[in-house]
């Protein structure tokens, strides 16, 4: 089944692109066009799979500003995407929603543990403000391999799915900052392939990137997203 676009705030995908565009079209019912950095990501067609390729050494990213005001007080949302890492040395950010510098953000990074609060190979969802925790999983991912990630937040519980399967987070690590704000701002920067501050840029490819506003993906919906393109990526 082709997944529906209900409650999609953003949907970026490179599938069916012949060349890298000057801006990335939002395929959701909204118009959250993705602006490209001065040194933009490129169109990757390795193995016949079309995706956005990021080079950590070039500060490449896709940016937009999205409306999160309707996500409610606790900012219920879900994010889903495919990623393939070419290199990881420390921690590399795949996306961020909100303001990193003021600790008002939701974001996801992969890590090899060499420059991180979590030891070893891990998947990390940092969510400043709502509980002040960085959630992480030691799921054993590998370089040069495609994975489907889905994240859901229902106002209190954060869930991670990898390739359609629920993966438990650890208890999380406390963010070492006092006076944290209460959550993501109502008008939030979106950054794909990096954060809003320099550093920790992603090195690899991202495809089928979706943000759902005020929607908590359930297990069946996550499985549908994974099944939709698993034969294409795997």
Residue pairs with C-beta under 8 A, 6 or more apart in sequence:
1 224
1 227
1 228
2 228
3 221
3 224
3 225
3 228
5 11
5 27
5 28
5 29
6 215
7 212
7 213
7 214
7 215
8 28
8 29
8 30
8 210
8 211
8 212
8 213
9 28
9 30
9 32
9 66
9 67
9 68
9 77
9 211
9 212
9 213
10 26
10 28
10 30
10 32
10 64
10 66
10 190
10 209
10 210
10 211
11 26
11 27
11 28
11 209
11 210
11 211
12 24
12 25
12 26
12 27
12 34
12 52
12 62
12 192
12 209
13 27
13 207
13 208
13 209
14 43
14 44
14 50
14 51
14 52
14 207
15 50
15 207
15 208
15 232
16 50
17 43
17 50
19 43
20 40
20 41
20 42
20 43
22 36
23 33
23 34
23 35
23 36
24 33
24 34
24 35
24 36
24 52
24 62
25 33
25 34
26 32
26 33
26 34
26 64
28 210
30 66
32 64
32 65
32 66
32 190
33 64
34 62
34 63
34 64
34 192
35 62
35 63
35 64
36 61
36 62
36 63
37 59
37 60
37 61
37 62
37 63
38 59
39 58
39 59
39 60
40 60
41 52
41 53
41 54
41 55
41 60
41 61
41 62
41 193
42 52
42 53
42 55
43 50
43 51
43 52
43 53
44 50
44 51
44 52
44 53
44 205
46 205
49 146
49 205
49 207
49 232
49 233
50 207
51 82
51 84
51 205
51 206
51 207
52 62
52 192
52 193
52 205
52 206
52 207
53 204
53 205
54 60
54 61
54 193
54 194
54 201
54 202
54 203
54 204
54 205
54 206
55 201
55 203
56 87
56 92
56 201
56 202
56 203
57 201
57 203
58 201
59 194
59 198
59 201
60 193
60 194
60 201
61 191
61 192
61 193
61 194
61 201
62 191
62 192
62 193
63 189
63 190
63 191
63 192
64 189
64 190
65 187
65 188
65 189
65 190
66 97
66 187
66 188
66 190
66 211
66 213
67 186
67 187
67 213
68 75
68 77
68 97
68 184
68 185
68 186
68 187
68 188
68 213
69 186
69 187
70 213
70 214
71 77
71 184
71 213
71 214
72 155
72 214
73 155
73 183
74 130
74 153
74 155
74 156
74 183
75 106
75 130
75 153
75 155
75 183
75 184
76 153
76 154
76 155
76 214
76 215
76 216
77 97
77 106
77 152
77 153
77 211
77 212
77 213
77 214
77 215
78 150
78 151
78 152
78 153
78 211
78 212
78 215
78 216
78 217
79 95
79 97
79 106
79 108
79 149
79 150
79 151
79 209
79 210
79 211
79 212
80 148
80 149
80 150
80 151
80 208
80 209
80 210
80 212
80 217
80 222
80 225
81 94
81 95
81 148
81 149
81 206
81 207
81 208
81 209
81 210
82 146
82 147
82 148
82 149
82 206
82 207
82 208
82 229
82 233
83 94
83 110
83 146
83 147
83 149
83 202
83 204
83 205
83 206
83 207
84 144
84 145
84 146
84 147
84 204
84 205
85 92
85 110
85 141
85 143
85 144
85 202
85 203
85 204
86 143
86 144
86 203
86 204
86 205
87 143
87 203
87 204
88 110
88 111
88 112
88 143
88 203
89 112
89 114
89 115
90 111
90 112
90 114
90 115
90 116
90 200
91 109
91 110
91 111
91 112
91 115
91 116
91 124
91 200
92 109
92 110
92 111
92 200
92 201
92 202
92 203
92 204
93 107
93 108
93 109
93 191
93 193
93 194
93 195
93 200
93 201
93 202
94 107
94 108
94 109
94 110
94 149
94 192
94 193
94 202
94 206
95 107
95 108
95 190
95 191
95 192
95 193
95 209
96 105
96 106
96 107
96 189
96 190
96 191
96 194
96 195
96 196
97 105
97 106
97 107
97 184
97 188
97 189
97 190
97 211
98 104
98 105
98 106
98 107
98 128
98 184
98 185
98 188
98 189
99 105
99 185
99 188
99 189
99 196
100 107
100 195
100 196
100 197
101 196
101 197
102 181
103 128
103 129
103 175
103 177
103 180
103 181
104 128
104 129
104 181
104 183
104 184
104 185
104 188
105 126
105 127
105 128
105 184
105 188
105 195
105 196
106 125
106 126
106 127
106 153
106 184
107 125
107 126
107 127
107 195
108 123
108 124
108 125
108 126
108 149
108 151
109 124
109 126
109 200
110 122
110 123
110 124
110 141
111 118
111 121
111 122
111 123
111 124
111 136
112 120
112 121
113 119
113 120
113 121
113 122
116 122
116 124
117 134
117 173
118 124
118 134
118 136
118 138
118 170
118 173
120 138
121 138
121 139
121 140
121 141
122 136
122 137
122 138
122 139
123 136
123 137
123 139
123 141
123 149
123 160
123 162
123 167
124 134
124 135
124 136
124 137
125 134
125 135
125 136
125 151
125 158
125 160
125 169
126 134
126 135
126 175
127 133
127 134
127 135
127 153
127 158
128 175
128 177
128 180
128 181
129 180
129 181
129 182
129 183
129 184
130 153
130 156
130 182
130 183
131 156
131 172
132 174
132 175
132 177
132 180
133 172
133 173
133 174
133 175
134 172
134 173
134 175
135 158
135 160
135 169
135 170
135 172
136 169
136 170
136 172
136 173
137 160
137 167
137 168
137 169
137 170
138 170
139 160
139 162
139 167
141 147
141 162
146 233
146 234
147 162
147 163
148 161
148 162
148 163
148 164
148 225
148 226
148 229
148 230
148 233
149 160
149 161
149 162
150 160
150 161
150 164
150 217
150 222
150 225
150 226
151 158
151 159
151 160
151 161
152 158
152 159
152 161
152 216
152 217
152 218
152 222
153 159
153 216
154 216
158 169
159 166
159 169
160 166
160 167
160 168
160 169
161 167
161 217
161 219
161 222
161 226
163 226
163 230
164 222
164 223
164 225
164 226
164 227
164 230
166 219
189 196
190 211
192 206
192 209
193 201
193 202
193 206
194 200
194 201
194 202
207 233
208 225
208 229
210 225
217 225
